Structures are given as C-alpha cells and as structure tokens.
Amino acid sequence: DCLEGIDAIPVHGYQVIYYGEPVQIPYPKDSSGKRPEGRSFHHGRFIQKLREAAMNTPNVTVVETTVTDVVKNGWNGQVLGVMCETNKEKDYYFGSLTLIADGYASKFRKAYSPHTPQIRSKFWGLELIDAELPTPNHGHVILSAGPPILLYQIGTHETRALIDIPEHLASAAPAAGGVKNHLQNVVLPTLPAAVRPSFAAAVAAGRFRSMPNSFLPPATQRTPGLILLGDAMNMRHPLTGGGMTVGFSDVVLLAGLLAPERVPALEDTGAVGRQMRGFHWRRKAGAAVINILAMALYSLFAADDDHLKTLQLGCFRYFQLGGACVDEPVGLLGGIVRRPFVLFYHFFAVALYAIWLRILAAPLVKKPWVVLVQGPAVLVKAARVIGPYMVSEVRV
C-alpha cells in the first residue's frame, strides 16, 4: 500500500543494450505461469509513505530529532538508548533495543562494524523529462566502450539516468570540462536515439548530483542492545537495483526472529544476541546472492581490460540464449532465486561460453593459443572477479 498514490511505475524486467544491440530480460514466471512485477518510483515519495504508515501504526511514537551519540552501560558496553538534539536542546531516549539505519554515509557504523565501505566509483544522476525508452516498464543497462549507464522510469513524465564515472576518468577530468563534458561528448552519443533529446536537455539544465557506489560486506553483530540495518550494515553496487530488495528482506526476517513468541522480552539481550547470530546466517541465501552478483556484474559491465571485455561479451551472448540462461540470472538479481550455487554455476558458465565464442572467432592458426593461453587467463580473471566478494560474504 505504500506504493499507491506515488506515481510508481510497474517494472517487468531489464533490457541490456550492448553497443546498440538489445536483449530483453523479463522476470521469470512463477509456478502458476505468472511473471512477478517490480516498481520504480521517486525515492522521497516512497519514504514519505513509509513514514506515514509508521505514524499510523498503533503503539508507535514518532519523534523527529537529531541523534548525536548512543548511551552505553559503562560496565558491559550495552547500548541503552540515544543522546540527541531536539530543537537545539539536548535530549535522551532509552529503550531495550536501538536500531541504527542511517544509510550509506552512516556516522555510527565505524564503532560497530569491522568493515569499511569500499568505494568503486560514483553514479551521477539526472532526471529526464518525457524520455522515450526503447522498452517501457523495463530497467535499461547500456554498455559501450565506457562504464555502464542505467535508465529507468520513476514517474509518468520522469526517467532517472545514472551514469557510472570512476575516479580519474580522463573525459571527466576538470581540464577536459568535468562531468558535463563526459555526459555531453562521451555518454550522449552512446544512448538510444530516442533518449538523446531529453538527456541533452537534462545535461544543459545542469541539475545532476552524485552518490558513491560502495561495497560493504555484513558482519555478525555482537553489541548488546544495538542492531545495524540497511546500508549502514551492508551495501552493494546499485547497478542491479538490489538494495531495497535486501533491505526489506532483512526487515521481514528480523521482525520474525524478534517476534514475541521467540523473544518475549527485548530486555533479554542474550536471547536477542542468539537471534542476531541466526539473522546473520539466515539472510545469506538472499543477500549474498544479490551482493555478489551486483559487484561481479559491475566488474564485467565496466570492463577495463581484454579479459573482462571477453567476459562482458560472453555475458551478453549468454543472455541471448534465453531460457534458463536468462530466467535464473534475473531471478538471482530480483531476489527470487536464493541459491548461491545457481549464481556460481551461471557465472562460470558465462566464462566458459565467453571462451568458446573467442575460440570460434579466432583464425585457425590462433585457436590453440586461445585454448591454451587466453582461455585459462579468462577463467582466472572470472575467479578473481567473483572470488573476493564470495569470501567477504561467507566470513563472520
């Protein structure tokens, strides 16, 4: 119901455009033969609906204040509540359990998580007005010689464009004219022709902002009286749009684990701690798949060497095969398929298919070189792409 009344747009899947060549990737059919549906929307409108729902929930008191610190028990470090500032006056709130969900720029994470976010690049966002997308009601990933570009409709008249710009990109350097130069002279020519007028108008208006693209693996939470949630706890590259899927899945799982029939009193920090250990491992089936795939696909889609470009082409051609080669990967992306083995299988199937395509394309005299040298190198590159994220997800 929080999606009603905010001009949310139905989403039926993705379209990947590789150097102008498209492939459609719909969400897979369920057991009844129906395809699930997503939504895309203005983030702020959705947040307002969530706040409204919270305020209308019985036994919920909503206070708008600025938290400056947590209040701890000096003996055992248990978090007892928060210190805050309300209308420029110091204030305190106490509770059996404090949840920190202050986003990707969390100011509290450092004290309670052993991991530091790893920033891969930045997404620069524009809002296009009345853009004509090649396939309406689909998220678009545009691949070319540069980093990936995302397009997805967020309202009847508005489309969000996200342009990945790594650090030290020459075409976005200040001496070259900065981000605006990169958008006008590098990105614009790679877009579908129907999108270019609205994109050019958005660039000319100059109203674009950036956000870091980060990776933050989760960790078992052991601080009594405290729980980190959302991007404060766990992040992945937003390329695949999996952040809200992970966040809401975490909330549903945690609500069940802390339900009164399992934890009669939240003051029982031992019982809460045991449930949090279960939370860390039970969320892996869905969250780890989305996290690993988001980071691995970004490495492929932002390919910056010959082996990664081989994998990128192999991934696109693999999607063109259709069937399980599309249904299961997009099921992984959407949190529908929650089996890490399926991710592992398809990732290395893509690598082997990429090598096979390279063998077919090579002249006869070079085929042994591809089989004996380039093929193993591509497999090693694939392992190096996915390996660190798999390790990060399975460690405590």
C-alpha positions as CSV (number, residue, x, y, z in Angstrom):
1,D,0.0,0.0,0.0
2,C,3.0,2.4,0.4
3,L,3.4,2.2,-3.4
4,E,0.0,3.5,-4.0
5,G,-0.5,7.2,-4.8
6,I,3.1,8.0,-5.6
7,D,3.0,7.5,-9.4
8,A,5.1,4.3,-9.1
9,I,5.9,2.7,-12.4
10,P,5.5,-1.1,-13.0
11,V,8.7,-2.9,-14.0
12,H,8.7,-6.2,-15.8
13,G,12.5,-6.8,-16.1
14,Y,15.6,-5.4,-17.7
15,Q,16.9,-4.6,-21.2
16,V,20.6,-4.7,-21.8
17,I,21.9,-2.8,-24.8
18,Y,25.4,-3.8,-25.9
19,Y,26.9,-1.4,-28.4
20,G,23.4,-0.7,-29.7
21,E,22.3,-4.3,-29.8
22,P,19.4,-5.1,-27.3
23,V,18.4,-8.2,-25.4
24,Q,15.3,-8.3,-23.2
25,I,15.5,-9.9,-19.8
26,P,12.0,-10.4,-18.3
27,Y,11.4,-11.6,-14.7
28,P,10.9,-15.4,-14.7
29,K,7.5,-17.0,-14.5
30,D,6.4,-18.4,-11.2
31,S,4.8,-21.8,-10.6
32,S,1.4,-20.5,-11.8
33,G,2.9,-19.2,-15.0
34,K,2.7,-15.5,-14.0
35,R,5.7,-13.1,-14.1
36,P,6.3,-11.1,-10.9
37,E,6.3,-7.3,-11.1
38,G,8.6,-4.7,-9.7
39,R,8.1,-0.9,-9.1
40,S,10.3,2.1,-9.7
41,F,9.5,5.5,-8.2
42,H,10.7,8.8,-6.7
43,H,12.6,7.7,-3.6
44,G,11.4,10.6,-1.5
45,R,7.7,9.9,-2.2
46,F,8.1,6.3,-1.1
47,I,9.9,7.3,2.1
48,Q,7.1,9.7,3.0
49,K,4.5,6.9,2.6
50,L,6.6,4.6,4.8
51,R,6.8,7.3,7.5
52,E,3.0,7.8,7.2
53,A,2.5,4.1,7.6
54,A,4.7,4.0,10.7
55,M,2.9,7.0,12.2
56,N,-0.4,5.3,11.8
57,T,0.7,2.1,13.5
58,P,-0.7,1.5,17.0
59,N,1.8,1.8,19.8
60,V,4.3,3.7,17.7
61,T,5.5,7.1,18.8
62,V,7.4,9.2,16.2
63,V,9.9,11.8,17.3
64,E,11.9,14.0,14.9
65,T,15.3,14.7,16.4
66,T,19.0,14.5,15.6
67,V,20.8,11.7,17.2
68,T,24.3,12.7,18.3
69,D,25.5,9.6,20.1
70,V,24.4,6.4,21.8
71,V,24.0,5.9,25.5
72,K,26.0,2.9,26.8
73,N,26.3,1.0,30.0
74,G,29.8,1.7,31.3
75,W,30.2,-1.8,32.7
76,N,29.4,-4.1,29.7
77,G,29.1,-1.7,26.7
78,Q,25.3,-2.4,26.3
79,V,23.5,0.3,24.3
80,L,20.7,1.7,26.4
81,G,19.4,4.4,24.1
82,V,20.4,7.6,22.3
83,M,21.6,11.1,23.0
84,C,20.0,13.6,20.7
85,E,19.3,17.2,20.0
86,T,15.7,18.3,19.7
87,N,15.0,22.0,18.8
88,K,18.6,22.8,19.7
89,E,18.2,21.2,23.2
90,K,19.9,18.1,24.5
91,D,17.5,15.2,24.8
92,Y,17.7,11.4,25.6
93,Y,15.6,8.4,24.7
94,F,16.1,5.0,26.2
95,G,15.0,1.5,25.0
96,S,15.7,-2.2,25.2
97,L,16.8,-2.2,21.6
98,T,18.3,0.6,19.5
99,L,18.2,0.2,15.7
100,I,20.7,2.3,13.6
101,A,19.6,2.7,10.0
102,D,21.3,6.0,8.9
103,G,22.3,4.9,5.4
104,Y,25.4,4.7,3.3
105,A,27.0,7.7,5.0
106,S,26.4,6.3,8.5
107,K,28.2,8.2,11.2
108,F,27.7,5.3,13.7
109,R,28.9,2.3,11.6
110,K,32.6,2.7,12.3
111,A,32.1,2.0,16.0
112,Y,30.1,-1.2,15.5
113,S,31.2,-2.8,12.2
114,P,34.7,-4.2,11.5
115,H,34.4,-3.3,7.8
116,T,34.9,0.0,5.9
117,P,32.9,0.7,2.7
118,Q,35.0,0.3,-0.4
119,I,34.1,3.0,-3.0
120,R,34.2,1.7,-6.6
121,S,33.1,4.8,-8.5
122,K,30.3,7.4,-8.4
123,F,26.9,7.4,-10.0
124,W,25.9,10.8,-11.4
125,G,22.1,11.1,-11.7
126,L,19.9,13.2,-14.0
127,E,16.2,13.4,-14.3
128,L,14.9,13.2,-17.9
129,I,11.5,14.6,-18.8
130,D,9.3,12.6,-21.1
131,A,12.1,10.4,-22.3
132,E,11.2,7.7,-24.9
133,L,12.7,4.5,-23.6
134,P,13.4,1.6,-26.0
135,T,11.3,-0.8,-23.9
136,P,8.9,0.9,-21.5
137,N,8.5,-0.6,-18.0
138,H,12.0,-2.1,-18.0
139,G,15.2,-1.0,-16.4
140,H,17.8,-0.3,-19.1
141,V,21.6,-1.1,-18.8
142,I,23.6,0.5,-21.6
143,L,27.0,-1.0,-22.3
144,S,29.6,0.6,-24.6
145,A,33.3,1.3,-24.5
146,G,32.9,3.2,-21.2
147,P,31.3,2.4,-17.8
148,P,27.7,1.3,-17.7
149,I,24.7,3.6,-17.9
150,L,21.3,3.0,-16.3
151,L,17.9,4.3,-17.4
152,Y,14.6,3.6,-15.6
153,Q,11.3,5.4,-15.4
154,I,10.3,6.7,-12.0
155,G,7.1,8.6,-12.8
156,T,4.7,9.3,-15.6
157,H,6.9,12.0,-17.0
158,E,10.3,11.4,-15.3
159,T,13.1,8.9,-16.0
160,R,16.2,8.5,-13.9
161,A,19.5,8.3,-15.7
162,L,22.5,7.1,-13.7
163,I,26.0,7.3,-15.3
164,D,28.8,5.5,-13.7
165,I,32.0,7.6,-13.5
166,P,35.1,6.0,-12.0
167,E,37.7,8.2,-10.3
168,H,40.4,9.7,-12.6
169,L,38.3,9.2,-15.7
170,A,40.1,11.4,-18.3
171,S,37.0,12.6,-20.1
172,A,35.5,13.8,-16.7
173,A,38.7,15.5,-15.5
174,P,38.4,19.2,-14.8
175,A,40.8,20.0,-17.5
176,A,38.6,18.3,-20.0
177,G,35.5,20.1,-18.9
178,G,34.5,17.9,-16.0
179,V,31.5,15.7,-15.6
180,K,29.4,17.8,-18.0
181,N,31.9,17.2,-20.8
182,H,31.8,13.5,-20.2
183,L,28.0,13.4,-20.3
184,Q,27.8,15.5,-23.5
185,N,30.6,14.1,-25.5
186,V,31.0,10.5,-24.3
187,V,27.7,9.4,-22.9
188,L,25.2,11.1,-25.1
189,P,26.4,9.5,-28.4
190,T,26.1,6.0,-26.9
191,L,22.4,6.4,-25.9
192,P,19.5,5.2,-27.9
193,A,18.5,7.9,-30.4
194,A,15.0,8.4,-28.8
195,V,16.5,9.2,-25.4
196,R,19.1,11.7,-26.6
197,P,16.9,14.9,-26.7
198,S,15.7,14.5,-23.1
199,F,19.2,13.6,-21.9
200,A,20.7,16.6,-23.7
201,A,18.1,18.9,-22.1
202,A,18.8,17.5,-18.6
203,V,22.6,18.0,-19.1
204,A,22.0,21.5,-20.2
205,A,19.9,22.2,-17.2
206,G,22.9,21.1,-15.1
207,R,20.8,19.7,-12.2
208,F,22.7,16.5,-11.5
209,R,24.1,15.0,-8.3
210,S,26.4,12.2,-7.4
211,M,26.5,9.3,-5.0
212,P,29.3,6.8,-4.2
213,N,29.0,3.2,-5.4
214,S,30.1,1.2,-2.4
215,F,30.6,-2.3,-1.3
216,L,30.3,-3.2,2.4
217,P,30.1,-6.8,3.5
218,P,27.9,-7.6,6.6
219,A,29.4,-8.8,9.9
220,T,27.9,-10.7,12.8
221,Q,26.5,-8.1,15.2
222,R,27.5,-8.6,18.8
223,T,26.9,-5.3,20.6
224,P,24.1,-5.9,23.2
225,G,21.2,-3.6,22.8
226,L,22.1,-2.5,19.2
227,I,21.3,-3.5,15.6
228,L,22.6,-2.0,12.4
229,L,20.3,-2.3,9.4
230,G,20.1,-1.2,5.8
231,D,23.1,0.5,4.1
232,A,24.6,1.1,7.5
233,M,25.2,-2.6,7.7
234,N,25.5,-3.9,4.2
235,M,26.0,-2.3,0.7
236,R,26.5,-3.5,-2.9
237,H,26.8,-1.7,-6.2
238,P,23.4,-0.2,-7.2
239,L,23.8,-1.3,-10.8
240,T,21.3,-4.1,-10.4
241,G,18.9,-2.2,-8.1
242,G,19.1,-4.8,-5.3
243,G,19.5,-2.5,-2.3
244,M,15.8,-2.2,-1.4
245,T,15.3,-6.0,-2.0
246,V,18.0,-6.8,0.5
247,G,16.9,-4.1,3.0
248,F,13.2,-5.1,3.1
249,S,14.1,-8.8,3.2
250,D,16.3,-8.1,6.2
251,V,13.4,-6.3,7.9
252,V,11.0,-9.1,7.3
253,L,13.4,-11.7,8.6
254,L,14.4,-9.7,11.6
255,A,10.8,-9.0,12.6
256,G,10.1,-12.7,12.6
257,L,13.2,-13.6,14.6
258,L,12.4,-11.0,17.3
259,A,8.7,-11.7,17.4
260,P,7.3,-12.0,20.9
261,E,6.8,-15.8,20.6
262,R,10.6,-16.1,20.1
263,V,11.9,-13.2,22.2
264,P,9.2,-12.4,24.9
265,A,11.3,-9.5,26.2
266,L,13.8,-7.4,24.2
267,E,15.5,-6.7,27.6
268,D,16.8,-10.2,27.3
269,T,20.0,-9.3,25.4
270,G,21.2,-12.9,25.4
271,A,18.1,-14.0,23.6
272,V,18.3,-11.1,21.1
273,G,22.0,-11.9,20.6
274,R,21.2,-15.5,19.7
275,Q,18.6,-14.4,17.2
276,M,21.1,-12.0,15.7
277,R,23.5,-14.8,15.0
278,G,20.7,-16.6,13.3
279,F,19.9,-13.4,11.4
280,H,23.4,-13.1,10.1
281,W,23.5,-16.6,8.6
282,R,19.8,-16.9,7.5
283,R,19.9,-13.7,5.4
284,K,22.9,-15.1,3.4
285,A,20.8,-17.1,1.0
286,G,19.2,-14.0,-0.5
287,A,21.5,-11.1,0.4
288,A,24.8,-12.8,-0.5
289,V,23.5,-13.7,-4.0
290,I,22.4,-10.1,-4.7
291,N,25.6,-8.6,-3.2
292,I,28.0,-10.9,-5.1
293,L,26.1,-10.6,-8.4
294,A,25.9,-6.8,-8.2
295,M,29.6,-6.5,-7.7
296,A,30.6,-9.1,-10.2
297,L,28.3,-7.7,-12.9
298,Y,29.6,-4.2,-12.3
299,S,33.2,-5.5,-12.9
300,L,32.0,-7.1,-16.1
301,F,29.9,-4.2,-17.3
302,A,32.7,-1.7,-16.5
303,A,35.3,-3.9,-18.2
304,D,38.7,-2.1,-18.5
305,D,40.9,-4.9,-19.9
306,D,40.8,-7.5,-22.6
307,H,39.8,-10.5,-20.4
308,L,36.9,-8.6,-18.8
309,K,35.7,-7.4,-22.2
310,T,35.7,-11.1,-23.3
311,L,33.6,-11.9,-20.2
312,Q,31.3,-8.9,-20.9
313,L,30.6,-10.1,-24.5
314,G,30.1,-13.7,-23.2
315,C,27.6,-12.4,-20.6
316,F,25.6,-10.6,-23.3
317,R,25.6,-13.5,-25.7
318,Y,24.7,-15.8,-22.8
319,F,21.6,-13.8,-22.1
320,Q,20.7,-14.0,-25.8
321,L,20.4,-17.8,-25.4
322,G,17.2,-17.3,-23.5
323,G,15.6,-19.9,-21.3
324,A,17.4,-20.8,-18.0
325,C,20.3,-18.6,-19.2
326,V,18.0,-15.6,-18.6
327,D,15.4,-16.8,-16.1
328,E,17.8,-17.9,-13.4
329,P,20.2,-14.9,-13.6
330,V,17.4,-12.4,-13.5
331,G,15.8,-14.5,-10.7
332,L,19.0,-14.0,-8.8
333,L,19.0,-10.3,-9.5
334,G,15.5,-9.9,-8.2
335,G,15.9,-12.0,-5.1
336,I,13.5,-14.6,-6.4
337,V,16.2,-17.3,-6.8
338,R,18.1,-17.6,-3.4
339,R,20.6,-20.4,-4.1
340,P,24.3,-19.3,-4.2
341,F,25.2,-22.4,-6.2
342,V,23.0,-21.1,-9.1
343,L,25.0,-17.9,-9.1
344,F,28.3,-19.8,-9.1
345,Y,27.1,-22.1,-11.9
346,H,25.9,-19.3,-14.2
347,F,28.9,-17.1,-13.6
348,F,31.3,-19.8,-14.7
349,A,29.0,-20.9,-17.5
350,V,29.3,-17.4,-18.8
351,A,33.1,-17.6,-18.5
352,L,33.2,-20.9,-20.5
353,Y,30.8,-19.6,-23.1
354,A,32.9,-16.5,-23.5
355,I,36.0,-18.6,-24.1
356,W,34.0,-20.7,-26.6
357,L,33.0,-17.6,-28.5
358,R,36.6,-16.4,-28.6
359,I,37.7,-19.8,-29.9
360,L,35.0,-19.6,-32.7
361,A,36.1,-16.1,-33.7
362,A,39.8,-16.8,-33.7
363,P,41.6,-17.7,-37.0
364,L,42.5,-21.3,-37.3
365,V,46.2,-20.8,-36.5
366,K,45.4,-18.9,-33.3
367,K,42.8,-21.3,-31.9
368,P,45.4,-23.3,-30.0
369,W,46.7,-20.0,-28.4
370,V,43.1,-19.2,-27.3
371,V,42.5,-22.6,-25.9
372,L,45.8,-23.0,-24.1
373,V,46.6,-19.4,-23.0
374,Q,43.7,-17.0,-23.3
375,G,41.0,-19.4,-22.2
376,P,42.7,-20.2,-18.8
377,A,43.5,-16.5,-18.4
378,V,39.8,-15.6,-18.8
379,L,38.9,-18.3,-16.2
380,V,41.4,-16.9,-13.8
381,K,40.0,-13.4,-14.3
382,A,36.5,-14.6,-13.7
383,A,37.6,-16.2,-10.4
384,R,39.4,-13.0,-9.4
385,V,36.2,-11.0,-10.1
386,I,33.9,-13.1,-8.1
387,G,36.2,-14.6,-5.5
388,P,36.8,-11.7,-3.2
389,Y,33.1,-11.0,-2.8
390,M,32.3,-14.6,-2.1
391,V,35.0,-14.6,0.6
392,S,33.6,-11.4,2.1
393,E,30.1,-12.8,2.2
394,V,31.0,-16.1,4.0
395,R,33.3,-14.7,6.7
396,V,31.9,-13.8,10.1
